[in-house]
Amino acid sequence: MQFVLLQKLHLGSGWRALPETMKSPVFGFLPKRPPKIFYGKVCMAKQKYEMKVERSLTMDDKDMSQLSDMHLAPYMQLATNLIGKARHAGGNMFRHQMDTLAILIDYGYIDSVLLKAATIHDTVEDIPDFDRNLILQADPKEGQAVLDLVLEVTRRENEDKREFLLRILNTGSQKAKVLKCADRISNMISLGYVTDPKFIERYCDETEFFLLPMAIEVDFNMYQELINLILTRRRYLEDGGYFDNRSKESSQN
Protein backbone atom coordinates (compact mmCIF):
# COMPACT_ATOMS: atom_id res chain seq x y z
CA MET A 1 0.00 0.00 0.00
CA GLN A 2 1.43 3.36 -1.00
CA PHE A 3 1.87 5.90 1.76
CA VAL A 4 2.11 9.62 1.25
CA LEU A 5 2.94 12.50 3.55
CA LEU A 6 -0.20 14.59 3.91
CA GLN A 7 1.22 17.59 5.71
CA LYS A 8 4.81 18.72 6.04
CA LEU A 9 4.64 18.98 9.79
CA HIS A 10 7.17 18.30 12.45
CA LEU A 11 5.30 16.60 15.27
CA GLY A 12 8.02 16.32 17.86
CA SER A 13 8.76 12.64 17.29
CA GLY A 14 8.96 12.44 13.52
CA TRP A 15 6.64 12.47 10.54
CA ARG A 16 3.34 10.73 10.00
CA ALA A 17 1.85 9.43 6.77
CA LEU A 18 -1.46 7.88 5.68
CA PRO A 19 -2.47 5.67 2.77
CA GLU A 20 -3.27 7.63 -0.38
CA THR A 21 -6.84 6.26 -0.40
CA MET A 22 -7.37 7.49 3.16
CA LYS A 23 -6.12 10.94 2.30
CA SER A 24 -8.31 13.58 3.88
CA PRO A 25 -9.17 16.92 2.26
CA VAL A 26 -9.10 18.63 5.63
CA PHE A 27 -7.08 16.87 8.29
CA GLY A 28 -5.07 13.73 7.69
CA PHE A 29 -2.29 13.47 10.23
CA LEU A 30 -2.09 12.23 13.78
CA PRO A 31 -0.27 14.70 16.03
CA LYS A 32 1.08 13.90 19.46
CA ARG A 33 0.71 17.51 20.53
CA PRO A 34 -1.35 20.51 19.32
CA PRO A 35 -0.26 21.27 15.75
CA LYS A 36 1.05 24.60 14.53
CA ILE A 37 -0.59 24.02 11.18
CA PHE A 38 -4.33 23.46 11.13
CA TYR A 39 -6.48 22.61 8.11
CA GLY A 40 -3.40 22.77 5.90
CA LYS A 41 -2.52 26.41 6.54
CA VAL A 42 -0.50 28.30 9.09
CA CYS A 43 -2.79 29.74 11.74
CA MET A 44 -3.45 29.88 15.43
CA ALA A 45 -6.09 27.41 16.59
CA LYS A 46 -9.22 29.23 17.72
CA GLN A 47 -8.91 29.31 21.48
CA LYS A 48 -11.92 30.57 23.38
CA TYR A 49 -11.19 28.36 26.34
CA GLU A 50 -8.21 26.86 28.05
CA MET A 51 -7.67 23.52 26.34
CA LYS A 52 -7.58 20.57 28.75
CA VAL A 53 -4.38 18.62 28.21
CA GLU A 54 -3.80 16.58 31.36
CA ARG A 55 -5.71 13.36 31.98
CA SER A 56 -5.60 11.28 35.13
CA LEU A 57 -5.89 7.52 34.81
CA THR A 58 -7.60 7.11 38.18
CA MET A 59 -10.23 8.96 40.23
CA ASP A 60 -8.97 10.56 43.43
CA ASP A 61 -10.90 10.72 46.71
CA LYS A 62 -11.95 14.34 46.15
CA ASP A 63 -13.60 13.54 42.82
CA MET A 64 -15.16 10.40 44.25
CA SER A 65 -16.71 12.40 47.09
CA GLN A 66 -17.97 15.05 44.68
CA LEU A 67 -19.46 12.41 42.40
CA SER A 68 -21.19 10.64 45.28
CA ASP A 69 -23.00 13.87 46.20
CA MET A 70 -24.36 14.58 42.70
CA HIS A 71 -27.61 12.59 42.94
CA LEU A 72 -27.53 11.35 39.36
CA ALA A 73 -30.28 8.78 39.98
CA PRO A 74 -33.22 11.09 39.06
CA TYR A 75 -31.58 11.81 35.71
CA MET A 76 -30.88 8.14 35.10
CA GLN A 77 -34.56 7.46 35.76
CA LEU A 78 -35.50 10.04 33.11
CA ALA A 79 -33.00 8.48 30.71
CA THR A 80 -34.66 5.06 31.00
CA ASN A 81 -37.41 6.48 28.78
CA LEU A 82 -34.87 5.97 25.97
CA ILE A 83 -34.60 2.21 26.48
CA GLY A 84 -37.13 1.61 23.71
CA LYS A 85 -35.21 3.81 21.27
CA ALA A 86 -33.02 1.51 19.15
CA ARG A 87 -29.66 2.56 17.74
CA HIS A 88 -28.39 2.05 14.19
CA ALA A 89 -25.35 0.14 15.51
CA GLY A 90 -27.39 -1.94 17.98
CA GLY A 91 -28.37 -1.43 21.59
CA ASN A 92 -30.53 1.49 22.65
CA MET A 93 -30.28 5.17 23.41
CA PHE A 94 -30.35 4.72 27.19
CA ARG A 95 -27.08 2.82 27.00
CA HIS A 96 -25.66 5.60 24.84
CA GLN A 97 -26.47 8.17 27.55
CA MET A 98 -24.62 6.05 30.12
CA ASP A 99 -21.71 5.57 27.74
CA THR A 100 -21.39 9.32 27.20
CA LEU A 101 -21.47 9.84 30.96
CA ALA A 102 -18.73 7.24 31.43
CA ILE A 103 -16.55 8.83 28.76
CA LEU A 104 -16.72 12.20 30.51
CA ILE A 105 -15.75 10.62 33.83
CA ASP A 106 -12.97 8.72 32.04
CA TYR A 107 -11.61 12.07 30.84
CA GLY A 108 -11.72 13.50 34.36
CA TYR A 109 -14.85 15.66 34.16
CA ILE A 110 -16.60 15.78 37.54
CA ASP A 111 -18.80 18.78 36.86
CA SER A 112 -22.31 18.11 38.14
CA VAL A 113 -24.21 20.07 35.46
CA LEU A 114 -22.14 18.49 32.67
CA LEU A 115 -22.59 14.93 33.95
CA LYS A 116 -26.30 15.35 34.64
CA ALA A 117 -26.83 16.77 31.16
CA ALA A 118 -24.84 13.89 29.63
CA THR A 119 -27.13 11.41 31.36
CA ILE A 120 -30.18 12.82 29.53
CA HIS A 121 -28.67 14.66 26.57
CA ASP A 122 -30.89 12.96 23.95
CA THR A 123 -34.20 12.99 25.84
CA VAL A 124 -35.56 16.27 24.45
CA GLU A 125 -34.64 15.37 20.86
CA ASP A 126 -35.54 11.67 20.82
CA ILE A 127 -38.59 11.36 23.08
CA PRO A 128 -41.76 12.68 21.40
CA ASP A 129 -43.45 15.47 23.37
CA PHE A 130 -40.93 15.16 26.19
CA ASP A 131 -41.95 17.30 29.16
CA ARG A 132 -38.97 19.53 29.89
CA ASN A 133 -40.38 20.33 33.31
CA LEU A 134 -39.37 16.81 34.36
CA ILE A 135 -35.76 17.96 34.25
CA LEU A 136 -36.52 20.97 36.42
CA GLN A 137 -38.45 18.81 38.88
CA ALA A 138 -35.66 16.23 39.06
CA ASP A 139 -33.24 18.77 40.48
CA PRO A 140 -34.55 22.07 41.91
CA LYS A 141 -30.99 23.31 42.50
CA GLU A 142 -29.36 22.68 39.11
CA GLY A 143 -32.28 21.61 36.93
CA GLN A 144 -32.42 24.84 34.95
CA ALA A 145 -28.69 24.79 34.18
CA VAL A 146 -28.94 21.13 33.15
CA LEU A 147 -31.92 21.85 30.89
CA ASP A 148 -30.11 24.79 29.30
CA LEU A 149 -27.11 22.59 28.49
CA VAL A 150 -29.31 19.79 27.12
CA LEU A 151 -31.09 22.29 24.87
CA GLU A 152 -27.75 23.67 23.70
CA VAL A 153 -26.76 20.23 22.37
CA THR A 154 -30.23 19.48 20.95
CA ARG A 155 -31.10 20.12 17.31
CA ARG A 156 -33.63 22.89 16.96
CA GLU A 157 -36.71 22.83 14.76
CA ASN A 158 -35.80 23.31 11.09
CA GLU A 159 -32.06 23.03 11.95
CA ASP A 160 -30.22 20.52 9.77
CA LYS A 161 -27.24 18.52 11.01
CA ARG A 162 -24.66 20.88 9.50
CA GLU A 163 -26.31 23.97 10.98
CA PHE A 164 -26.59 22.22 14.34
CA LEU A 165 -22.90 21.29 14.53
CA LEU A 166 -21.79 24.69 13.22
CA ARG A 167 -23.85 26.40 15.90
CA ILE A 168 -22.11 24.46 18.66
CA LEU A 169 -18.72 24.93 17.02
CA ASN A 170 -19.09 28.69 16.55
CA THR A 171 -21.19 29.78 19.53
CA GLY A 172 -21.42 26.82 21.91
CA SER A 173 -20.33 26.96 25.53
CA GLN A 174 -17.30 25.03 26.72
CA LYS A 175 -19.52 22.45 28.42
CA ALA A 176 -21.59 22.00 25.26
CA LYS A 177 -18.45 21.29 23.21
CA VAL A 178 -17.05 18.88 25.78
CA LEU A 179 -20.39 17.06 25.94
CA LYS A 180 -20.68 16.91 22.16
CA CYS A 181 -17.15 15.51 21.86
CA ALA A 182 -17.90 12.79 24.42
CA ASP A 183 -21.14 12.03 22.58
CA ARG A 184 -19.27 11.74 19.28
CA ILE A 185 -16.58 9.48 20.78
CA SER A 186 -19.35 7.13 21.91
CA ASN A 187 -20.95 7.25 18.46
CA MET A 188 -17.65 6.69 16.65
CA ILE A 189 -16.92 3.62 18.78
CA SER A 190 -20.39 2.28 17.95
CA LEU A 191 -19.62 2.96 14.28
CA GLY A 192 -17.39 -0.10 14.43
CA TYR A 193 -20.56 -2.20 14.46
CA VAL A 194 -22.11 -0.45 11.44
CA THR A 195 -21.75 -2.18 8.07
CA ASP A 196 -23.08 0.53 5.74
CA PRO A 197 -19.90 1.95 4.11
CA LYS A 198 -21.55 5.14 2.84
CA PHE A 199 -22.84 5.91 6.32
CA ILE A 200 -19.42 5.26 7.81
CA GLU A 201 -17.71 7.54 5.29
CA ARG A 202 -20.26 10.31 5.79
CA TYR A 203 -20.03 10.08 9.58
CA CYS A 204 -16.21 10.13 9.52
CA ASP A 205 -16.23 13.20 7.26
CA GLU A 206 -18.72 14.94 9.54
CA THR A 207 -16.56 14.13 12.58
CA GLU A 208 -13.47 15.49 10.85
CA PHE A 209 -15.07 18.69 9.60
CA PHE A 210 -17.00 19.67 12.73
CA LEU A 211 -15.87 17.69 15.78
CA LEU A 212 -12.08 17.88 15.41
CA PRO A 213 -12.01 21.71 15.46
CA MET A 214 -14.44 21.56 18.38
CA ALA A 215 -12.27 19.11 20.32
CA ILE A 216 -9.02 21.01 19.75
CA GLU A 217 -10.57 23.98 21.54
CA VAL A 218 -11.50 22.12 24.70
CA ASP A 219 -9.68 18.80 25.21
CA PHE A 220 -6.58 17.60 23.38
CA ASN A 221 -6.94 13.99 24.54
CA MET A 222 -10.48 13.82 23.16
CA TYR A 223 -9.12 15.32 19.96
CA GLN A 224 -6.51 12.56 19.71
CA GLU A 225 -9.07 9.83 20.34
CA LEU A 226 -11.38 11.21 17.67
CA ILE A 227 -8.53 11.22 15.14
CA ASN A 228 -7.70 7.61 15.99
CA LEU A 229 -11.34 6.62 15.62
CA ILE A 230 -11.57 8.32 12.23
CA LEU A 231 -8.43 6.53 11.05
CA THR A 232 -9.59 3.09 12.17
CA ARG A 233 -13.04 3.49 10.63
CA ARG A 234 -11.58 4.68 7.34
CA ARG A 235 -9.10 1.83 7.44
CA TYR A 236 -12.07 -0.54 7.64
CA LEU A 237 -13.40 1.01 4.44
CA GLU A 238 -9.95 0.82 2.85
CA ASP A 239 -9.45 -2.85 3.75
CA GLY A 240 -12.89 -3.68 2.39
CA GLY A 241 -12.11 -2.09 -0.97
CA TYR A 242 -14.74 0.63 -0.62
CA PHE A 243 -12.55 3.45 -1.93
CA ASP A 244 -11.27 1.35 -4.85
CA ASN A 245 -14.81 0.39 -5.86
CA ARG A 246 -15.98 3.98 -5.60
CA SER A 247 -13.11 5.13 -7.82
CA LYS A 248 -14.01 2.50 -10.42
CA GLU A 249 -17.66 3.60 -10.36
CA SER A 250 -16.66 7.24 -10.80
CA SER A 251 -14.39 6.43 -13.75
CA GLN A 252 -17.18 4.52 -15.48
CA ASN A 253 -19.66 7.39 -15.23
N, C-alpha and C positions, 0 to 999 in steps of 0.2 A: 504494500500500500504506500503510495507516494505521500510524503509529508511536506508541508510548506510552512514557512514562517509567516504568520498572519500580521504581526506587528513587530516593528524593530524596537523592542523594548528591553531594557535591562531590568531584570526583576530580582536582583540581589543574589540569586543563586544560579544564574544562567539564563538560557533562552528556552521558550516553549514553542511547540509547533503542534498543528492539528492536521488531520487528513484533509486533502483538498476537497473531498465531498462533504466534509463537515464544516467547511469554511463559512464563517458567519459574516453577514454584511455589516454588522454593528460591533460585535464584541466577541472575539474568538480566542482569547488567551486566558490562561489561568494564573493570576498573580498570587504571590505569597505575601504581598503587602499592598497597600493602596497605590494604584498606578499613577504615574505622572502624565500619562497620555490616556485620554478617555474618549471612546467613540472614534478613535483613529485620528484625533487632532489634539494638539497641545492646548490644554486648558486646566483650570482649577476646578475640581469637582465641586458641585453646588453643595455648600455646607450651611444649612440652616441650624443644625444641631451639632452637638458634640458626638462624633461617631464612637460607638462602643467598640472597643478593641479587645479588652481582656475578657476571658471566659473561664470561670472556675469549673472544675470537674466534679465538685461535690458541693452539697448544701451545708452551710455552717449553721450553728445553733441559733444565731440571730434571725436568719432567714426562715428557719424552721418554725421558730416561735411566731414570727410575723405571719407565716402562712397558716398556722394553726388557728389564728385569730380572725381569719378572713370570712368565715361562714360562707363557703362556696356552695353548700348543699342546696339552698333555695334556687340558685342559678342552675345547678345540675338537674334539679327537678323540672325546671322550665325546659331545659335542653332535651329531656326525655320525650318531649312532643315531636322530636325529629327522628325518633327511632323508626317510624314508618316511612321515612323519606330515603329511598334507595340511592346509592351512588353509582356512577358510570363504571367505576373500577371495582365495584363490589362493596359490601358492607352497607352502612347507613350514615346519615348525617349526624346523628348523635355521637357516634364514634369519632367522627371527624372533629367535632367540637372538643372532645376530650384529647384528641391527638394534638390539636393546635395549642390547647392549654399546656400539655406536657412539653411541647417544643419550647414554649416561652420559659417554662421553669428550667428546662435543660440549658437554655441560654442565660440563665441567671436573673430573669425578670421576676421580681417578687412585689410588683406593684398591684395593689388590690383592685383598682378600677380596670387595669389592663387585663388581669387574669379573669375577673368576673365577666368582662365583655367578651373575652375569648371563649368562655364557656357557653355563650349564647349568641355568638356573632352572626349566625345564619338564621336565627329564629324569625326576625322581622321580614326577611326576604323570602324565606322558604315555607313559612307556615301561613296559609291563607287566612286573611282577616285576623292576624295575630293582635291581641290586645296589649298594646305597649304599656298600659298601666300595670300589667303584671310585673314588669321589671321594676317599676317604682315601688310597688307594694312588697316586692321581695327584699328590698333593702332601703328603708327610709333614709339612711345616712348617705349612701353613695349611689342610690338608684338612678338619680337624674344624670350624674356623670357617666354611669355605665350606659344608660340609654343613649346619651349623646354620642359616645364612642361607637356603639353598635350602629347607630344611624349614619355615622361618618363612613363606615366601611360597608354600608348597604347601598346597592344600586337604587337610584331614584327612578321615579316614573319617567318614561321616555328617555332614559339615559342608557346608551348602548355600552358594551363592555369597554371599548376604547375610551369613551368619554369618562366612564367611571374610574378607570385606572389613572387616566391623566389628571382627573380632579384630585385624587389622593396624592399623586406624585407632585403636583404643582402647588396644592394648597392644603394638603392634609397635615394634621398634627403629628408630632413625633410618635405618640402612642398608636395612632392609626396606621402609620407606616410600619412600625414594628409588628403590629398585629397582622397586617396584610402580608408581610414577609413570612411570618410563622405559618399563616394560612396557606401561602403558596408552597412553602417547603413541604407541608403535609400533602398537598395536592400533587406536587411533583413526585413524591415518593409513591403515592398511589398510582401515578401514571405508569409505573413499572408493571402494573397488572392490566393495562389497557392494550388492546391489540389492533386498534384502528390507527394505521400509520399517519393518515392525514390529520387526525385529531392530535396525535402526539407531536407532529411537526408544528401545527398551528399553536399548540399550547407552549411548546418550547420557545417559539418565536415571540409569543406574547410575554413570556417570562423574561426573555432577554431584553426586549424593548422597553418594558415598563417596570418590572420588578428589580432588575439589577441596578438601575439608577436610583431606585427607591432604597434598596438595601445599602448601597454605598454611602448614603447619607446617615444612616442610623446604626448599622451593626455590620462590621467588616466580616465577622465569622459567619453570619447569615449569608452575606454576599458570596463568600467562598463556597458555602454549601450549595447555594443556588447554581453557581457556575458548574460545580461538579455534577449536580443533578441534570443540568442541561446537556453536559457532555455525555453522560452515560445514556440518556434517553436518545440522543442523536446517534450514538454509537450503535444502539439497538436497531435503528433505522438503517444505518450504514451496513451492519452485518447482515441484515435481511434483504439487502439489495434494493431498498426503496428508492434511494437517490439515483441509482443506475437505471432503474425501470422508468423513473420519472423523466430522466434525460432522454431515454429512447423514445418515450411518448411525445416529448416536446419536439424532437428532431423529425418525427414522422408527420407532425401536423403542419 
